[in-house]
Amino acid sequence: MIINGNATSQVLDNLDPDTLYDVSITAIYPDKTESEDVSASQSTSGVPAPSNLRFSDITGDSIRMDWDHGSEDVDQYRISWVPSGGGDKKEMIINGNATSQVLDNLDPDTLYDVSITAIYPDKTESEDVSASQSTSGVPAPSNLRFSDITGDSIRMDWDHGSEDVDQYRISWVPSGGGDKKEMIINGNATSQVLDNLDPDTLYDVSITAIYPDKTESEDVSASQSTSGVPAPSNLRFSDITGDSIRMDWDHGSEDVDQYRISWVPSGGGDKKEMIINGNATSQVLDNLDPDTLYDVSITAIYPDKTESEDVSASQRTLCKVTGKRQSIAVNLPLFYGMLPY
């Protein structure tokens, strides 16, 4: 351009943004003689980019993004997102008045790289503004708890993590090692009884929510022991003589197959044992030694050969001669008074 020789400044407009320009100026004198060119270079700035990119309302399959305008004359925004670990890049164009957008149909528990670019009416584009955000995992069940615990079963209860669960996968295995078992149940359920368990055994139990798209939540795990099989109770003694004791007890369970009874002198001696029918609730121990303290125990044996804990108690036989406990006290005056002279 040619401008008046009195000028000392000039605005160059309609330039491209973010572009390096070489600029020169030449003085022209009245006789049309020209000076040497004086040159310099300068870049235009880029068009304003959006700012303050942030995320909220994060779920397993969606993220809300918000931003501030870089300029009020933005015509459109281009938004793109892609899993950080690799995958298909997706893109959308939205109106330039918007300052928020929900990205949905995302994968759970996945880090996404998100960028936004301002597009101006002349199709000039700002620099990309980028940030990363992870989706959450799909909701897992919560509040796993146990009740109605027996020797071979445990009831488990839980709360839904989400109402749109399709199925639950439940697994359980003895903590000390053994076969892991698993079942799939309906997603409407909030309780399940695990049966055919071993008595007095600690089990590791876990539950996983499975959603309609086959996405699975994290496992929720806890441990619970079954109880031992029921032992007999209320062991008591009666009809005590110098060589026998009658023992009675109450069933711990009606399905006892046998009872093992053992007895041994507390001070040491041969231990004896017998197996009797599981219907019995009493037994006489005979051929005992008089005036002897015996340790007696009874154990319930179930059809699968599982055994309860021993139930034990002690009882002394009577003196065989008198039917009473022997006494070491002697009435000496009476004793001497009976001596003949």
C-alpha positions in Angstrom: 0.0 0.0 0.0 1.1 3.6 -0.5 0.4 6.0 2.3 1.1 9.7 3.0 4.7 10.6 3.8 3.6 12.4 7.0 2.4 9.1 8.6 4.4 7.3 11.2 2.0 4.3 11.8 -0.3 2.0 10.0 -2.7 -0.9 10.9 -2.4 -3.9 8.7 -5.7 -5.8 8.9 -7.5 -8.8 7.3 -4.5 -10.9 8.3 -4.5 -14.6 9.0 -4.4 -15.5 12.7 -1.4 -17.1 14.2 0.7 -16.3 11.1 4.2 -14.9 10.8 4.3 -11.9 8.4 7.4 -10.2 6.9 6.7 -6.5 6.8 8.8 -3.8 4.9 8.5 0.0 4.5 10.2 2.2 1.8 10.4 6.0 1.8 9.5 7.6 -1.6 10.9 11.1 -2.2 9.3 13.9 -4.4 11.7 13.0 -7.3 10.4 9.4 -7.0 13.7 8.3 -5.6 13.2 5.4 -3.1 15.2 4.5 0.0 16.3 1.1 0.9 13.6 -1.2 2.4 13.4 -1.5 6.2 12.0 -4.9 7.1 10.9 -6.9 10.1 8.7 -9.9 10.9 5.8 -10.2 13.3 3.2 -13.0 14.0 -0.5 -12.3 14.4 -2.0 -13.9 17.5 -4.3 -16.9 17.2 -8.1 -16.4 17.6 -9.2 -16.7 21.2 -9.6 -20.2 22.4 -12.2 -21.3 25.0 -10.9 -21.5 28.6 -11.5 -23.1 31.9 -12.3 -26.6 30.6 -13.8 -28.7 33.5 -15.8 -31.8 34.1 -18.7 -32.8 36.3 -21.6 -35.3 36.6 -19.3 -38.2 36.0 -20.9 -41.6 35.6 -19.9 -45.0 34.2 -20.9 -44.0 30.7 -21.0 -40.2 30.6 -19.1 -37.0 31.4 -20.4 -33.4 31.4 -17.9 -30.8 30.2 -18.1 -27.1 30.7 -16.0 -24.2 29.5 -15.9 -20.4 29.2 -16.0 -18.5 25.9 -12.7 -17.1 24.5 -14.8 -14.7 22.5 -18.5 -13.9 22.1 -18.3 -14.1 18.3 -17.6 -17.9 18.2 -19.7 -19.5 15.5 -19.2 -23.2 16.4 -17.3 -25.5 18.7 -15.6 -28.7 17.7 -15.4 -31.3 20.5 -13.5 -34.5 20.2 -12.8 -37.4 22.7 -10.8 -40.6 22.6 -9.8 -43.3 25.2 -6.3 -42.4 26.4 -5.2 -46.0 25.9 -6.3 -46.0 22.3 -9.5 -46.5 20.5 -11.9 -44.7 18.1 -11.8 -40.9 18.2 -15.2 -39.3 18.2 -16.2 -35.7 17.3 -19.1 -33.4 17.2 -19.8 -29.8 16.1 -22.1 -27.7 18.4 -23.4 -24.2 18.4 -21.0 -21.4 19.4 -23.4 -20.2 22.1 -23.0 -23.4 24.1 -20.8 -23.6 27.2 -21.5 -27.2 28.2 -21.9 -30.6 26.6 -22.6 -34.1 27.9 -20.4 -36.9 26.3 -22.3 -40.2 26.6 -22.1 -43.8 25.5 -18.6 -43.9 27.0 -16.9 -47.0 28.4 -16.8 -47.3 32.2 -13.7 -46.9 34.2 -11.9 -45.4 31.2 -9.6 -42.3 30.9 -10.7 -40.1 28.0 -8.7 -37.3 26.3 -11.1 -34.5 25.5 -10.5 -31.4 23.4 -12.5 -28.4 22.3 -11.8 -25.9 19.5 -13.5 -22.6 18.8 -14.5 -22.0 15.1 -15.1 -18.4 14.0 -17.5 -17.1 11.3 -14.6 -16.9 8.8 -13.7 -20.6 9.6 -10.7 -19.6 11.5 -10.0 -22.0 14.3 -8.5 -21.5 17.8 -6.0 -23.7 19.3 -7.3 -26.9 20.9 -7.9 -26.8 24.6 -7.5 -30.3 26.0 -7.9 -32.2 29.3 -8.4 -35.8 30.5 -11.1 -37.3 32.6 -12.0 -40.9 33.7 -15.5 -42.3 33.7 -16.5 -44.1 36.9 -16.9 -47.8 37.0 -20.5 -49.0 36.7 -22.2 -49.0 40.1 -21.5 -52.0 42.2 -23.9 -53.5 44.8 -23.3 -52.3 48.4 -23.9 -53.2 52.0 -23.1 -56.9 51.6 -24.1 -58.7 54.8 -24.8 -62.2 56.2 -27.5 -63.8 58.4 -29.3 -67.1 59.1 -25.9 -68.8 59.5 -26.0 -72.6 60.0 -23.5 -75.4 59.7 -24.2 -75.7 56.0 -25.7 -72.5 54.8 -25.3 -68.7 54.8 -27.9 -66.1 53.7 -26.4 -63.1 52.0 -28.2 -59.7 51.4 -27.1 -56.6 49.6 -28.4 -53.3 48.2 -28.6 -52.4 44.5 -25.9 -50.1 43.1 -28.3 -49.2 40.3 -31.9 -50.2 39.4 -30.9 -51.2 35.9 -28.8 -54.2 36.9 -29.5 -57.2 34.6 -27.9 -60.0 36.6 -25.7 -60.7 39.6 -22.8 -63.1 39.6 -22.2 -64.6 43.1 -19.1 -66.7 43.9 -17.9 -68.4 47.1 -14.8 -70.4 48.0 -13.3 -71.7 51.3 -10.7 -69.2 52.5 -8.3 -72.0 53.2 -8.5 -73.3 49.6 -11.0 -75.5 47.7 -13.4 -75.5 44.8 -14.8 -72.1 43.8 -18.5 -72.1 43.1 -20.5 -69.6 41.1 -24.0 -68.7 40.2 -25.8 -66.2 38.1 -29.1 -64.8 39.5 -31.7 -62.2 38.4 -30.8 -58.5 38.7 -33.9 -57.9 40.8 -32.6 -60.0 43.6 -31.2 -58.6 46.8 -30.6 -61.8 48.7 -29.5 -65.4 48.2 -28.9 -68.4 50.4 -25.7 -70.3 49.8 -26.1 -73.9 50.8 -24.3 -77.3 50.8 -21.4 -75.6 52.6 -19.0 -77.2 55.0 -19.5 -76.6 58.7 -17.2 -74.4 60.7 -15.5 -73.1 57.6 -14.6 -69.5 56.6 -15.9 -68.6 53.1 -14.8 -65.7 50.8 -18.0 -64.5 49.1 -18.2 -61.9 46.3 -21.0 -60.4 44.2 -20.7 -58.6 40.9 -23.4 -56.5 39.1 -23.8 -57.3 35.4 -25.6 -54.6 33.3 -27.6 -55.1 30.0 -24.6 -54.2 27.9 -22.6 -56.9 29.7 -20.5 -54.3 31.5 -19.6 -55.6 35.0 -19.1 -53.7 38.2 -16.2 -54.2 40.6 -16.6 -57.2 42.8 -17.9 -56.6 46.3 -16.4 -59.2 48.7 -16.7 -60.2 52.4 -16.0 -63.3 54.4 -18.2 -65.3 56.7 -17.8 -68.6 58.6 -20.5 -71.3 58.8 -21.2 -72.5 62.2 -20.0 -75.9 63.4 -22.6 -78.7 63.3 -24.9 -78.6 66.4 -23.4 -80.3 69.4 -25.5 -82.0 72.1 -26.3 -79.9 75.1 -27.3 -80.0 78.8 -25.0 -82.9 79.7 -26.0 -84.2 83.2 -25.5 -87.2 85.5 -27.8 -89.2 87.7 -28.2 -92.7 89.3 -24.6 -92.6 90.5 -23.2 -95.7 92.2 -19.8 -97.1 93.0 -19.3 -98.6 89.6 -21.8 -96.8 87.2 -23.0 -93.4 86.1 -26.1 -92.5 84.1 -25.5 -89.6 81.6 -28.3 -87.7 79.9 -28.2 -85.0 77.2 -30.4 -83.0 74.8 -30.1 -83.3 71.0 -28.4 -80.5 69.2 -30.2 -81.5 66.1 -32.7 -84.2 65.1 -30.6 -85.4 62.2 -27.7 -86.8 64.3 -26.7 -90.2 63.0 -24.6 -91.4 66.0 -23.0 -90.3 69.3 -19.5 -91.0 70.4 -19.1 -91.2 74.2 -15.7 -91.4 75.9 -14.7 -91.5 79.5 -11.4 -91.6 81.4 -10.3 -91.3 85.1 -9.3 -87.7 85.6 -6.1 -88.8 87.4 -5.1 -90.8 84.4 -5.9 -94.3 83.1 -7.3 -96.1 80.1 -9.7 -94.0 78.0 -12.8 -95.9 76.9 -15.2 -95.1 74.1 -18.5 -96.3 72.6 -20.6 -95.4 69.6 -24.4 -95.4 70.1 -27.4 -94.6 68.0 -28.2 -91.0 67.2 -31.7 -91.3 68.6 -30.4 -91.9 72.2 -30.5 -89.2 74.8 -29.1 -91.3 77.7 -26.5 -93.9 78.4 -25.2 -95.8 81.5 -21.5 -96.0 81.9 -20.7 -99.1 84.0 -17.7 -101.2 85.2 -16.3 -98.0 86.7 -13.9 -97.7 89.6 -15.4 -96.6 92.9 -14.8 -93.2 94.4 -13.1 -92.0 91.1 -13.6 -88.8 89.2 -14.3 -89.4 85.5 -14.0 -87.0 82.6 -16.9 -87.8 80.3 -17.5 -86.4 76.8 -20.1 -86.8 74.0 -19.8 -85.9 70.3 -22.6 -85.8 67.7 -21.8 -87.5 64.4 -23.9 -86.6 61.4 -24.8 -88.7 58.3 -22.0 -87.0 56.3 -19.5 -88.0 59.1 -19.2 -84.4 60.2 -18.7 -84.2 63.9 -19.7 -81.6 66.4 -17.5 -80.2 69.1 -17.1 -82.4 72.2 -19.3 -81.6 75.1 -17.6 -82.6 78.4 -18.2 -82.7 82.1 -16.8 -84.6 85.1 -18.5 -86.9 87.7 -17.2 -89.0 90.6 -18.5 -92.5 91.4 -19.6 -93.4 94.9 -17.7 -95.6 97.4 -18.6 -99.1 96.3 -18.8 -100.6 99.9 -21.0 -98.0 101.6 -22.7 -96.4 98.7 -21.5 -93.2 100.2 -18.3 -91.2 99.9 -15.5 -92.6 102.1 -14.5 -90.4 105.1 -11.1 -90.3 106.6 -12.4 -88.9 109.9 -12.4 -91.4 112.8 -14.2 -91.1 116.2 -11.3 -92.1 118.4 -13.1 -92.0 121.8 -15.7 -94.3 120.5 -13.2 -96.5 118.8 -11.1 -97.0 122.0 -14.2 -97.5 124.0 -15.0 -100.6 122.0 -11.7 -102.3 122.8 -11.9 -105.3 125.1 -9.8 -105.5 128.3 
